[in-house]
Amino acid sequence: MTLSIQSIELRDFRSYGRLCLEGIGPLTVLVGPNAVGKTNIVEGIQLLTALTSFRHPTIEQMVRRGAERAFLGAHVSDGNRELDVELRMEGHAKRYALNGKAKRTADLKGLVPSVTFTPDDLDLVKGSHGTRRKALDALGSQLNANYYLILKDYEKVLQYKNRLLKEEASDVMIDSIDEMLVTVGAQLACYRASLFERLVPQVARRYGEIAGRGEALACAYRPCWEAGAPAASESAADAAPALAPLTRDAAREALEAALAGRRAEERARRRAVVGPQGDAIAFAIDGMDATLYGSQGQQRSVVLAWKLAEAAVIEEMLDQKPVLLLDDVMSELDEARRAALVSYISDDVQTFITTANLAYFDQAMLSAARVIQLPLAE
Ligand SMILES: Nc1ncnc2c1ncn2[C@@H]1O[C@H](COP(=O)(O)OP(=O)(O)OP(=O)(O)O)[C@@H](O)[C@H]1O
């Protein structure tokens, strides 16, 4: 059974001294003027579900100005299980707990998954490969704690290697860090390739439904070792997908060869150029790169399709519908795309929507929702 959020408490988090929302149902609409704290609530819920924030803030930015520590808590239940997820932030430490017992972030991944959709996500197609890699990794991290741990390990290895290259360390040192990079990087590439393979049919199907007109969307994931570092201008149509399924041995071999072949370049540039930080993800609509040629509407349809596909993959893999967090996106979508998004919202998909304007919602939806006007009366 799907866990859903029953109540939320925020203490000294962002603009809130204390905020309690109780008796939370399937659909909550948070409405209020600019800067009233709508996104702060969404961010708090994301930190308690996906265990991350789309704003990528420091702890200092999240603790209310003037306070020493912040507390976030959610009571979640599926009718059988009653769970309290808590997060405490102080200094440089972020500490999660479940029913009062300290937990590592990795232990809680996937417990109450969520899909967040904010105006920044509209850059998923327009933006760089890095934006798309981050989106894929954020999904993978919720689905599989090992994906998350490998990603964190890889970030550390890469940081260390960059330091060594900057300091012009000896070849022996670079060889030994490359060994680690190959082990961790090959695993990360395999996780990415296999998640991508699951995601793509869902994205393509949803794009077809949203865009209509028989347009075909192709998505390609190309690991870094294929033809060197990817340029953003390369066409998705040219970027052949990784041979599926990508095995760890094949990934290791390809990474090793690419590292050996580009050692001189890495030395000259004094930074790592080979590794999953160079993987490319691209979209093509009817054979044309969506980043370069897609209309604004087409790009938005791809993003929406990607988000709905994320929700579908989470449900498929975790047997649980994710909480949907829609931060101020209704105003960014036209009527048809709004309708596509709203059609996904149902009683069994717990949804939080923020908006400055209720005019974007039809009456049927509003009457099914709990509308919370912010700021709350004291
Ligand atoms: N650490 C913090 N301490 C105190 N206030 C903070 C902190 N972080 C953010 N804020 C305040 O929170 C407010 C922004 O809140 P939020 O982003 O949730 O607004 P919003 O209602 O989503 O606005 P908009 O509709 O403009 O997007 C700002 O006024 C900001 O100063």
The ligand as a Gaussian input file, in Angstrom:
#p B3LYP/6-31G(d) Opt

LIG

0 1
 N       16.741000      30.803000       5.755000
 C       15.736000      31.686000       5.655000
 N       15.383000      32.428000       6.717000
 C       14.376000      33.320000       6.650000
 N       13.663000      33.534000       5.529000
 C       13.969000      32.820000       4.435000
 C       15.032000      31.865000       4.440000
 N       15.098000      31.313000       3.207000
 C       14.154000      31.912000       2.458000
 N       13.474000      32.815000       3.194000
 C       12.382000      33.688000       2.738000
 O       11.368000      32.924000       2.151000
 C       10.692000      33.756000       1.185000
 C       10.494000      33.010000      -0.103000
 O        9.670000      31.949000       0.124000
 P        9.167000      31.066000      -1.102000
 O       10.249000      30.871000      -2.088000
 O        8.541000      29.869000      -0.496000
 O        8.071000      32.047000      -1.727000
 P        6.875000      31.700000      -2.675000
 O        5.606000      31.887000      -1.916000
 O        7.072000      30.383000      -3.349000
 O        7.039000      32.884000      -3.706000
 P        6.851000      32.989000      -5.308000
 O        5.380000      32.887000      -5.569000
 O        7.404000      34.333000      -5.580000
 O        7.651000      31.893000      -5.923000
 C       11.569000      34.944000       0.912000
 O       10.953000      36.095000       1.412000
 C       12.855000      34.631000       1.650000
 O       13.456000      35.762000       2.166000

